[in-house]
């Protein structure tokens, strides 16, 4: 039997981390196409390294979106993150665009035609998860890891902390007792900084952004508080390490506290079930927990390319459920159409809402008035209870 007292660790990375720069550029491309045509198809990857950005992939959308326009999109994304360094500058970086039209073989399997509904853009499995560890119904270690970096980024962008650079990472280890988080045993923050700041100065800049994020009394002992453990972090971002789209999928989801299907999100339009079905699974799991039907809930969805309906809908409440899991699975399918079209329409995913998801997690965020993070709503609670009660 697993112990209910243990340590668990999750990490996050900032918008300026090389991989997140790539996620941001790829999602800015998705938004550009969806702005031009909400029916666009996009699968675009980004690579970045010292003063170089490379875009590659396939699209179907407005012909007015040229390679020159995509180069502009990439530069603006990097500018917004804040890179104006000798080794990586939004204005000076060499941008290469290798984006071409979508394969007709894929298109014929995905598009609706005649009596055939729109099919999934690929095969695969997707997971969603929710739990009561935080108000956001997210696992606490990843939630606090994100919040620390968001706080540092806000201070950097506002000018309150001009000595900070865009590239940073956090890692939070929490102690669990009786299965519930009670305190941090260690916190690690590595952040890019100005040449004239030493390690102790950076430590004191970072400290309030940790203390103010963690619940009262949760801060770790001083010997468990690590800031820039290597002692220096001046060279950072793509100049320090190459980045690629889709390499931070555990950061994007649940910090390792729940399964992951393996598919990345960024750079993909919402017909790609890697993205949309993972959002739907989170949406359903969150509504299960918000409805007080379980303390925690894991949902798996499975799809085949070109097939509209999921092959399976698996529900696991880890022994915390108030309803039979098979019955809960049926109820979830009653309250939401889990075909690619059904997911996209229910959650309003054919909008330019994706660049904002590229850092600090796709889950545990607040729904936006324009439809961003719609999968974080808990508007299925009543329908779900009714479905379970045979209504």
C-alpha positions in Angstrom: 0.0 0.0 0.0 1.3 3.5 -0.9 2.2 5.7 2.0 0.1 8.8 2.5 3.1 10.7 3.8 5.7 11.6 1.2 7.5 14.3 -0.7 6.5 15.3 -4.3 8.3 17.7 -6.6 7.2 19.6 -9.7 9.0 22.2 -11.9 8.0 25.1 -14.1 9.9 27.2 -16.6 9.3 30.8 -17.6 8.2 32.3 -20.9 11.9 33.1 -21.6 13.0 29.5 -21.3 14.3 28.4 -24.8 11.6 25.7 -25.2 8.9 28.2 -24.1 10.1 30.8 -26.5 9.4 28.2 -29.2 6.0 27.3 -27.8 5.1 31.0 -27.8 6.2 31.5 -31.4 4.3 28.4 -32.6 1.1 29.4 -30.7 1.4 33.0 -32.1 1.4 31.4 -35.5 -1.8 29.4 -34.6 -3.5 32.6 -33.5 -2.5 34.4 -36.7 -4.1 31.7 -38.8 -7.2 31.5 -36.7 -7.6 35.3 -36.8 -7.6 35.1 -40.6 -9.8 32.0 -40.8 -11.2 30.1 -37.8 -11.2 26.9 -39.9 -7.5 27.1 -40.5 -5.3 24.0 -40.0 -1.9 24.5 -38.4 0.9 22.3 -37.2 4.0 24.4 -36.9 7.2 23.7 -34.9 9.8 26.2 -33.9 13.5 25.8 -33.1 15.6 28.6 -31.6 19.3 29.0 -30.8 21.8 31.8 -30.8 20.2 34.6 -32.8 18.4 32.1 -35.0 14.7 31.1 -35.2 13.4 28.4 -37.5 9.8 27.7 -38.3 8.7 24.4 -40.0 5.4 22.7 -40.5 2.2 22.5 -42.5 -0.8 24.8 -42.7 -4.1 25.3 -44.5 -5.4 28.8 -44.3 -5.4 32.3 -45.8 -2.9 32.8 -48.6 -2.4 36.3 -47.4 -0.4 34.9 -44.5 3.0 34.9 -46.2 6.4 33.7 -45.0 7.2 37.4 -44.4 4.2 37.7 -42.2 5.2 34.6 -40.2 8.7 36.1 -39.7 7.0 39.2 -38.3 4.9 37.1 -36.0 8.0 35.3 -34.6 9.9 38.6 -34.0 6.9 40.1 -32.2 6.5 37.1 -29.9 10.2 37.3 -29.0 9.9 41.1 -28.4 7.0 40.6 -26.1 8.9 38.1 -24.0 11.6 40.7 -23.7 14.7 39.4 -25.5 17.0 42.2 -26.6 20.4 40.6 -25.9 23.5 40.3 -28.0 23.0 36.6 -28.4 19.3 36.7 -29.0 17.4 39.8 -30.1 14.0 40.0 -31.6 15.1 42.5 -34.2 18.5 41.0 -35.2 17.8 37.2 -35.1 17.9 35.4 -38.4 14.4 33.9 -39.0 13.9 31.1 -41.5 10.4 29.9 -42.4 9.8 26.4 -43.9 6.0 26.2 -43.7 4.1 24.5 -46.5 0.5 23.3 -47.3 -1.1 20.5 -45.3 -1.0 17.0 -46.7 -4.1 16.2 -48.7 -4.0 12.6 -47.2 -4.4 14.0 -43.7 -7.0 16.6 -44.9 -9.3 14.0 -46.4 -9.4 12.0 -43.2 -10.0 14.9 -40.9 -12.5 17.0 -42.9 -16.3 16.4 -42.8 -17.7 15.2 -46.1 -21.2 13.9 -47.0 -22.5 11.8 -44.0 -19.0 11.7 -42.5 -18.4 14.0 -39.5 -15.1 15.7 -38.9 -12.5 13.1 -37.7 -9.7 13.3 -35.2 -6.6 14.9 -36.6 -4.5 12.0 -35.3 -4.6 8.9 -33.2 -3.6 9.1 -29.6 -4.5 9.2 -25.9 -5.1 12.3 -23.8 -5.4 12.8 -20.1 -7.2 15.3 -17.9 -6.8 15.7 -14.1 -8.2 17.7 -11.2 -7.9 17.6 -7.5 -8.7 19.7 -4.4 -5.2 20.6 -3.4 -5.6 24.2 -4.5 -8.4 26.6 -5.3 -7.6 26.1 -9.0 -8.2 22.4 -8.5 -4.6 21.7 -9.5 -1.8 19.7 -7.9 -0.1 22.1 -5.4 3.6 21.6 -6.5 3.1 22.6 -10.1 0.6 25.3 -9.2 3.1 27.1 -6.9 6.0 26.5 -9.3 4.0 28.4 -11.9 3.0 31.2 -9.6 6.5 31.9 -8.5 7.7 32.4 -12.0 4.6 34.4 -13.0 5.3 36.7 -10.0 9.0 37.2 -11.1 7.9 37.8 -14.7 5.4 40.5 -13.7 8.1 42.3 -11.7 10.4 42.1 -14.7 7.9 43.4 -17.2 6.7 46.2 -14.9 10.2 47.4 -14.4 10.1 46.7 -10.6 13.0 44.3 -11.0 15.1 45.4 -14.0 18.0 43.1 -13.1 16.1 40.0 -14.0 16.3 38.3 -17.4 13.6 36.5 -19.2 14.9 32.9 -18.7 14.1 31.2 -15.4 13.1 27.9 -13.8 11.4 26.9 -10.5 11.0 23.7 -8.7 8.9 23.1 -5.6 9.0 20.1 -3.3 6.1 19.7 -0.9 5.6 17.4 2.1 2.3 15.5 2.1 0.7 14.2 5.2 -2.3 11.9 5.0 -2.3 12.6 1.3 -2.5 16.4 1.6 0.3 19.0 1.1 1.3 20.8 4.3 4.6 22.6 3.6 7.5 23.1 1.3 10.7 21.2 2.1 12.7 22.8 -0.7 12.3 25.5 -3.4 14.7 26.0 -6.3 14.7 29.1 -8.5 17.2 29.7 -11.2 16.8 33.1 -13.0 18.8 34.9 -15.6 20.1 38.2 -14.2 22.2 41.3 -15.0 26.0 41.1 -15.0 26.3 43.3 -11.9 24.1 41.2 -9.6 25.8 38.6 -7.4 24.2 35.4 -6.2 23.1 36.8 -2.8 21.5 39.9 -4.5 19.5 37.6 -6.8 18.5 35.5 -3.8 17.0 38.5 -2.0 15.2 39.6 -5.2 13.6 36.1 -5.6 12.8 35.6 -1.9 9.5 37.6 -1.7 8.2 36.0 -4.9 8.4 32.7 -3.2 7.3 33.7 0.3 4.3 35.6 -1.0 3.1 32.7 -3.3 3.3 29.9 -0.8 0.6 29.6 1.9 1.5 31.1 5.3 3.9 28.9 7.2 4.8 26.8 4.1 8.2 28.4 3.3 11.1 25.9 3.5 14.1 26.2 5.8 16.9 28.4 4.6 19.1 25.5 3.7 16.3 24.2 1.4 16.0 27.5 -0.5 18.2 27.3 -3.6 18.6 30.3 -5.9 20.9 30.1 -8.9 22.8 27.1 -7.4 25.5 27.3 -10.1 26.3 30.8 -8.8 25.8 32.7 -12.1 23.1 32.9 -14.8 23.9 35.8 -17.1 23.9 34.0 -20.4 20.4 32.5 -20.9 17.6 31.9 -23.2 18.2 30.5 -26.7 21.8 31.9 -26.6 22.6 29.6 -23.7 20.6 26.5 -24.9 18.6 25.6 -28.0 14.9 25.4 -27.7 12.1 23.4 -29.5 8.4 23.4 -29.5 6.7 20.8 -27.3 9.6 19.8 -25.0 7.9 20.9 -21.8 4.7 18.9 -21.8 4.8 18.0 -18.1 5.3 21.6 -17.2 2.3 22.4 -19.5 0.0 19.9 -17.6 0.2 18.5 -14.1 3.8 18.5 -13.1 4.0 14.7 -13.1 1.1 14.3 -10.6 -1.1 12.7 -13.3 -0.5 10.7 -16.5 0.3 12.4 -19.8 -0.6 11.0 -23.2 2.6 12.3 -24.7 1.3 14.8 -27.3 2.4 18.4 -27.1 -0.1 21.3 -27.4 1.6 24.3 -28.8 1.7 24.9 -32.5 -1.5 22.9 -33.2 -4.9 24.1 -34.2 -7.9 22.8 -32.2 -8.8 20.0 -34.7 -5.7 18.3 -33.3 -7.0 16.1 -30.5 -3.6 16.2 -28.8 -4.6 19.7 -27.8 -8.4 19.9 -27.8 -9.1 16.5 -26.2 -6.6 17.2 -23.5 -8.4 20.4 -22.8 -11.8 18.6 -22.8 -10.4 15.9 -20.4 -9.2 18.6 -18.0 -12.6 20.4 -18.3 -14.5 17.2 -17.4 -12.2 16.2 -14.6 -12.4 19.7 -13.1 -16.2 19.6 -13.2 -16.3 16.2 -11.5 -14.2 17.6 -8.7 -16.0 20.9 -8.6 -19.3 19.0 -8.3 -17.9 17.2 -5.2 -18.2 13.9 -6.9 -14.6 13.1 -6.1 -11.5 14.4 -4.3 -9.5 13.8 -7.4 -10.3 12.6 -10.9 -8.3 11.3 -13.9 -9.9 11.0 -17.3 -8.4 9.4 -20.4 -9.7 9.8 -23.9 -8.6 7.8 -26.9 -9.0 8.6 -30.6 -8.2 7.3 -34.1 -7.3 9.5 -37.0 -10.3 10.3 -39.2 -12.8 8.9 -36.6 -15.1 11.3 -34.9 -16.0 9.5 -31.7 -13.6 8.7 -28.9 -12.6 5.0 -28.8 -12.7 5.0 -25.0 -13.6 7.3 -22.0 -11.9 6.1 -18.9 -12.5 7.6 -15.4 -10.5 7.0 -12.3 -11.3 8.7 -9.0 -8.6 6.9 -7.0 -11.1 5.6 -4.5 -12.4 9.1 -3.7 -15.5 9.0 -5.8 -19.1 9.5 -4.8 -20.4 7.8 -7.9 -19.7 4.5 -9.8 -16.9 5.3 -12.3 -18.6 3.5 -15.2 -21.8 5.4 -14.6 -19.7 8.6 -14.3 -18.1 7.9 -17.7 -21.5 7.5 -19.3 -22.7 10.7 -17.6 -19.7 12.7 -18.9 -20.5 11.5 -22.5 -24.1 12.6 -22.0 -23.2 16.1 -21.0 -20.6 16.8 -23.6 -20.1 15.7 -27.2 -16.5 14.4 -27.3 -16.1 14.4 -31.1 -13.4 16.8 -32.3 -16.2 19.1 -33.6 -18.2 18.8 -30.4 -15.2 19.7 -28.2 -14.2 22.6 -30.4 -17.7 24.0 -30.5 -18.5 23.4 -26.8 -15.3 25.1 -25.6 -15.2 27.7 -28.4 -11.7 26.7 -29.4 -11.6 28.1 -33.0 -10.4 31.5 -31.7 -7.0 33.1 -31.4 -6.6 32.3 -27.8 -3.4 30.2 -27.7 -0.3 32.4 -27.4 -1.4 33.1 -23.8 -1.3 29.4 -23.0 2.3 28.9 -24.0 3.8 29.6 -20.5 2.9 29.0 -16.9 0.6 26.0 -17.7 -2.4 25.3 -19.8 -4.4 24.4 -16.8 -5.3 26.0 -13.5 -5.8 29.4 -15.2 -8.8 31.8 -15.0 -11.2 31.7 -17.9 -11.0 34.9 -20.0 -13.9 37.0 -21.2 -12.9 36.4 -24.8 -13.0 32.6 -24.5 -9.4 31.9 -23.4 -9.0 29.0 -21.0 -12.7 28.1 -21.5 -11.8 24.6 -20.4 -11.3 25.9 -16.9 -15.0 26.7 -16.4 -17.1 24.7 -14.0 -20.3 25.2 -15.8 -21.1 21.5 -16.2 -21.6 20.8 -12.5 -25.4 20.9 -12.5 -25.7 19.0 -15.8 -23.4 16.4 -14.5 -25.3 15.9 -11.3 -28.6 15.7 -13.2 -27.1 13.1 -15.6 -25.9 10.9 -12.8 -29.4 11.1 -11.2 -31.0 9.9 -14.4 -32.5 13.3 -15.3 
